[in-house]
Amino acid sequence: MNSKKHVIDYTLLFVIFCFFLFSLIAVYSGSGQYESADSFYFLKRQIFWYILGFAVLAAFALLDYDLIKRWSFYLYLFSVLLLIYVHFFGVIKNGSQRWINFGLFELQPSEFLKFSLVLYLATILNKVGNKRLSFKKSIPIIIKIGIVTLVPFVLVLVQPDLGSALMVGMAAATMLFISVISSKMVLLILIGVVALVSVIVCLYFVAPELLMQIFKPHQLSRIYGWLDPEHFPSNSGYQLKQARMGIGSGQLTGNGFNQGVQIQSGKVPEAHTDFIFAVIGEEFGFIGACILVFLYFFLIYRIVLATLNAKNLFGAYIGIGIIALIAFQVFQNIGMTIGLMPITGLALPFISYGGSALLTNMAAIGLILSIQMRTRKHNLFDKGFSNNSD
């Protein structure tokens, strides 16, 4: 294996810095609807989290990511234990029990779980090797990954946090499908997922009363509000309607910084967190929204390059998992803001206010930088994966 040291990807760091600027502007404007003696309260805290986040990014970038293999299980186990702790002693907000209170700040363990799960799954798949498995040999791997994923999935789902639970499942599924398990097994799993979704859709039209026994009232409210916000104007339907009105009023160039009518009047709840894309759309218009989306595409592109040039399977699987986490969250958050997806409460990566998600995402980018700094001369398409565990 030919590998070589590379300098830090300053292009990737520049993208993160652009997110930093976007975040400060949007958080300040989006939090203006909250009455407070300190109008810079959320802004100052977001700056603090970003400073801490850059320190975390640097620490993971300097760390040889191969060293994480021996600790990945313990990180995963610690995250699961935190989720169990939250279930019994966590802070309840808006009907969800997701946070641990540390006095001056609160942390959301489900965010760290996503990161640690990717690392542990990468370790498991790395041990499988780089040769395509038969259907029979794929079964034990599917069972192991299924158990490792199902435990935190259920713990997050009962908080309840459907959005984060779906992210856990999406990351695991993506890493599994890209791995060396049997193609027939992948096809079988996909058929099962399509069948499950089809059953849920049929129940919505044929027997909606059964859905009420499967999903919680607030989850159904979000689905109904997404499908028909005009006839379900309360809660989720109201949020979606107001967010879309704000984005629409921004037109091409926006209404100007801190000048969004829907945002500043408080008609868009959680504008500095879950619905922060509405702030961008209303105040900076179609152009501002497109710039932000372009930055996300460019971020994913840089991560893909790092993944293709990873020196071993472990680094490649980490990259795949991180791509899945970021891409799904961006698609879901922007999608729910404009009505393409149901509202799940997922934050917009690197932009929304909050420390747990930001620190986790910065750690993920740090690992990508670590992979880039320890890359190889030939990418994955040249000679295939290598199961180098040095």
Residue pairs with C-beta under 8 A, 6 or more apart in sequence:
1 311
1 312
1 376
1 386
1 388
1 390
2 376
2 377
2 378
3 311
3 374
3 375
3 376
3 377
4 375
4 376
4 377
5 373
5 374
6 372
6 373
6 374
6 375
7 373
8 61
8 369
8 372
8 373
9 302
9 306
9 369
9 372
11 302
12 299
12 302
12 365
12 368
12 369
12 372
13 369
15 295
15 298
15 299
15 302
16 57
16 299
16 350
16 362
16 365
18 295
19 295
19 350
19 351
20 50
20 350
22 280
22 292
22 295
22 350
22 351
23 46
23 50
23 350
23 351
23 352
23 353
24 43
24 46
24 47
24 50
25 257
26 272
26 276
26 279
26 280
26 351
27 42
27 43
27 46
27 272
27 276
27 352
27 353
28 40
28 42
28 43
28 258
29 257
29 258
29 260
29 263
29 264
29 279
29 283
30 263
30 271
30 272
30 273
30 275
30 276
30 279
30 353
31 41
31 42
31 43
31 271
31 272
31 353
32 39
32 258
32 263
32 264
33 263
33 264
33 265
33 266
33 268
33 271
34 42
38 44
42 272
42 353
45 353
45 355
46 353
49 354
49 355
49 358
49 359
50 358
52 355
52 359
53 358
53 359
53 361
53 362
54 362
56 359
56 362
56 363
56 366
57 362
57 363
57 365
57 366
57 369
58 366
59 366
60 363
60 365
60 366
60 367
60 369
60 370
61 366
61 367
61 369
61 370
61 373
62 370
63 366
63 370
64 370
64 374
65 314
65 315
65 318
65 367
65 370
65 371
65 374
66 312
66 314
66 315
66 374
66 389
66 390
68 75
68 119
68 123
68 367
69 123
69 126
69 314
69 389
72 116
72 119
72 120
72 122
72 123
73 120
73 123
75 116
75 119
75 120
76 113
76 116
76 117
76 119
76 120
76 148
78 116
79 109
79 112
79 113
79 116
79 117
79 152
80 113
80 151
80 152
80 155
82 100
82 109
82 112
82 113
83 109
83 110
83 113
83 152
83 155
83 156
84 155
85 100
85 109
86 97
86 98
86 99
86 100
86 109
86 159
87 97
87 155
87 158
87 159
89 100
90 97
90 98
90 99
90 100
90 159
91 97
91 98
91 99
91 100
91 101
91 106
93 99
95 160
95 218
96 159
96 160
96 161
96 345
97 159
98 108
98 109
98 110
98 159
98 161
99 106
99 107
99 108
100 106
100 107
100 108
100 109
105 355
107 355
107 356
108 354
108 356
108 357
109 356
110 152
110 156
110 159
110 161
110 164
111 164
111 356
111 357
111 359
111 360
112 356
112 360
113 152
113 156
113 168
114 164
114 167
114 168
114 171
114 325
114 360
115 325
115 360
115 363
115 364
117 148
117 149
117 152
117 168
117 171
117 172
117 321
118 171
118 175
118 318
118 321
118 322
118 324
118 325
118 364
119 318
119 321
120 148
121 145
121 148
121 149
121 171
121 172
121 175
121 176
121 317
121 321
122 175
122 314
122 317
122 318
122 321
123 314
124 141
124 144
124 145
124 148
125 141
125 145
125 175
125 176
125 179
125 180
125 313
125 317
126 312
126 313
126 314
126 317
126 387
126 389
128 141
128 179
128 180
129 180
129 313
129 387
130 180
130 313
130 384
130 385
130 386
130 387
131 180
132 180
132 182
132 183
133 141
133 180
133 181
133 182
134 182
135 182
135 184
135 185
137 182
138 181
138 182
138 185
139 185
141 179
141 181
142 176
142 181
142 185
142 189
145 172
145 176
148 172
149 168
149 169
149 172
152 168
153 165
153 168
153 169
156 164
156 165
156 168
157 165
160 216
160 218
160 219
161 345
162 219
162 344
162 345
163 332
163 344
163 345
163 346
164 346
166 328
166 332
166 344
167 325
167 328
167 329
167 332
167 346
170 324
170 325
170 328
171 321
171 324
171 325
171 328
173 189
174 320
174 321
174 323
174 324
175 317
175 320
175 321
175 324
176 186
176 189
177 186
177 189
178 317
178 320
179 317
200 211
203 210
203 211
203 214
204 211
204 223
211 220
212 220
215 223
218 235
221 232
221 234
221 235
221 236
221 237
222 235
222 236
222 342
222 343
222 344
223 342
224 232
224 236
224 237
225 232
225 234
225 235
225 236
225 237
225 238
225 239
225 240
225 342
225 343
226 236
226 237
226 240
226 336
226 339
226 341
226 342
226 343
228 237
229 236
229 237
229 238
229 240
229 241
229 244
229 339
230 237
230 241
231 237
233 241
236 342
236 343
239 268
239 269
239 270
239 275
239 343
240 336
240 337
240 339
240 343
242 262
242 267
242 268
242 278
243 262
243 268
243 275
243 277
243 278
243 337
243 338
244 337
244 338
244 339
245 262
245 267
246 260
246 261
246 262
246 263
246 267
246 268
246 278
246 279
246 281
246 282
247 277
247 278
247 281
247 282
247 289
247 337
247 338
249 255
249 260
249 261
249 262
249 282
250 260
250 281
250 282
250 283
250 284
250 285
250 286
250 288
250 289
251 285
251 286
252 285
252 286
252 287
253 284
253 285
253 286
253 287
253 288
254 260
254 281
254 282
254 283
254 284
254 285
254 287
254 288
255 261
255 282
255 283
255 285
256 283
257 283
257 284
258 264
258 283
259 283
260 279
260 282
260 283
261 282
262 268
262 278
262 282
263 271
263 278
263 279
263 282
263 283
268 275
268 278
268 279
269 275
271 278
271 279
272 279
272 352
272 353
273 347
273 352
273 353
273 354
274 333
274 336
274 343
274 345
274 346
274 347
274 348
274 352
275 337
276 347
276 348
276 351
276 352
276 353
277 289
277 292
277 333
277 334
277 337
277 338
277 348
277 351
278 337
280 288
280 289
280 292
280 351
281 288
281 289
281 337
284 291
292 351
293 334
296 326
296 330
296 349
299 326
300 323
300 326
300 327
302 368
303 319
303 322
303 323
303 326
303 368
304 319
304 323
305 372
306 319
306 368
306 369
306 371
306 372
306 375
307 315
307 316
307 319
307 320
307 323
307 371
307 380
308 316
308 379
308 380
308 381
309 371
309 372
309 375
309 376
309 379
309 380
310 316
310 318
310 319
310 371
310 375
310 376
310 380
311 371
311 374
311 375
311 376
311 386
311 388
312 385
312 386
312 387
312 388
312 389
312 390
313 385
313 386
313 387
313 388
314 389
315 371
315 374
316 380
316 385
318 367
318 371
319 368
319 371
322 364
322 367
322 368
325 364
326 349
326 361
326 364
329 346
329 347
329 348
329 349
330 348
330 349
331 341
332 341
332 344
332 346
333 346
333 347
333 348
333 349
333 352
334 340
334 348
335 341
336 342
336 343
336 344
336 346
347 354
347 357
349 357
349 361
350 358
350 361
